[in-house]
Structures are given as structure tokens and as C-alpha cells.
């Protein structure tokens, strides 16, 4: 759980695993709440998950160090202008070793058609690779990557 290369879809999976393990035998495992939650990147959880699953968890309320971790995550969400000062290993997104950087080309137009195809250039392999096409044909769209999603707007 502490690995920065942990390959998970989101920090919610890490939280679910931690809470599942703790709740399996709460009387015996309560002493591990804070050490275990210190490896969950609570600031990276969506606010609703933070409030519904972490803040509402009795095991967290009985541990002062765990409450401090929750407070750190809440400050991260409530004070975005102070995020540089709140930086810690828990505020950095995990980067699985298999996750690679790529350059993405989407849609576009030629003399006779507008395209919906998408391709990714993989620099470490020096090649282009087709990826899932867009649902509609687009030319001159605005494109942005956010976490593990790619958004095309307009065009």
C-alpha cells in the first residue's frame, strides 16, 4: 500500500482495502488504523468519499493520528491555494511502473473528410498506435488529459 507504483484505478480502491482489512477484526486491528491510513493518499480521494467513508468511520475517530490524517486531507480540499505548502507523499498521484507517457492525436481533417480516429505516440517505443476512436468525427477540437482520461471538446 505504500508503494508509489501501486497499480490501482483510484485511491478509493486503496481505502476500501485498508478499511476492509481493519473491519475484519476491529478489536485486534484497531491499533493499526493510523499506520495503515498513512499509506492511503487521503488528500487524493474525492471529497464525498472522504466524508462518507473516512470521516464517518468510528475507527478513525478513536485514533488521534488517524484524525490528523483526515484533517490534512480536508485542508487539502478546503484550501487549494495552500496546496504547495501541504505537499507530502500523500498528495502525489501514484505512478505505476507500467504507466507510460504518450502523445495523443485525435480527429482532424483532410481534403475530403473529418476523422474520429485517435492515435498515441509512445516515445519509449518510437511508434504510433491506434487507440479507441471518438464517438463523433471532430476537427480542431480542444483536447485535455486529466488523470487517466482524455477529453475532447468542440470541433
N, C-alpha and C positions, 0 to 999 in steps of 0.2 A: 504494500500500500504506500510505502514511502518513495517508491521509485518514480523519478520524473518521466521515465519512459513507459509507465504503465499504459497499456493499450485499452482504453475504455471510451465508450461513446460520449460520456459526460461524467462529471464529478458526482452526479446523482447515484451512479452505479457503485461508486466507492463508498458513499454514505450508506446506501442500502446494505452493502456487505458488512460494514462496520456495525451498524445497528442490529442487523440480523444475528451476528456473532454475539454481541453483548446481550441481547434479549434471550438467547438460547439458554443461558444460565445466569440471570442477572445478579443473584446473590453472590455467586463466585466471581463473576467477571466485572462487577461494578468498579473495582479498583483500577481497571484498565480503560475506563471511559476517556479520560483526558489524554493518556499516551496514544490511544488509538485514534481519537478525533484530531490529534495534532498532525496526523498524516492525511487527513481529509482536507482538501482545499476548500474550506467552508466559504471564503470570500467569492469563490467562483461559482457557487450554487446560485440558481435563480432565487430572488427574494422570497417568492411564495414557498419554495421548498425549504428555505432556511427557516421561515416562520412556522410552517405546518409540520415539519418533521424534526427540526433541531430544537427550536425554541420551545416546542410543545412536549419535548421528551423529558420525562421525570429524571432519567439517569443523568442528563446534562445539568439539571437544576441542583442535583445533590453533589456536584463536583465543582468547586470554585475554579480550578484551572480550565475545566470544560466551559464554564460560563464566560471566562476570559476569552476563550477562542470564539465563542458565539459573539461576544461584544466586538471583537476585532472584525469579524465578518460583517456585522451590522454597520460599523463605522465605514467600512469599505463601500457599502452600498449607499449610505446616507451622506457621505462626504466625498463625492467624486473628485472635487478639487484638491483633496489631500491624499489622493491615491499614491503619488510618488513617495510621500513620507511613510505611507502604510505598507510599502512594498516589503515582501518577505517571500520565502519559498512557497508559502500557501497562496500567494496571489499570482503565481506564474502558471500558465497553462501547461499541462503535461504534453510532452513531445515524444510520442512513441518512436522507437528507432526506425521502424518501417515506414513512418510518415515521411514523405519526400516532398521537396519543393517542386513546383511546376509553374509553367507559364501557360495560360489558357486563352485560346482564341475561340470566339463564339460568333455564330451567324456571319453576317456580312453580305455583300452583294457582288455580282458580276454583271456583265453586259446584259445578260438575258434572265437573271433570276436573283431572288433574295434567298438566303440559306438559313437553315435551322441547325446545321451541324456544329458540333463543338469538338475541339481537339486540344490536347495537352502536350506541351513540350517538356520532356523530362531531361533536365540538364545532365544529370549523372549518367544517363544512358545515351545522350545525344540523339534523341529520336522523338518524333511526333507520334501520338497515339490517339485514336478516336475515343471520345467519352460520350456519355448519354446526350442525345440531341435535345434542343429546346422544344417545347410543345408547340410553339409557333415560329414562323420564319421572322427574322429580325435583321435589320441593317442599321448601323450606327446606334446601337443600344448602349446604355451606360451599364457597366458591369462592376460588381464589387464582390470580394470574398470576405466572408465573416465566419470565423472558426472553421467548421468543415462544410460550409455551404457556399454556393456561388449564386449570386442574384443578378439577373438581367432586367433592366428597367427601360421602358420606352423602346424606340426603334421601330 
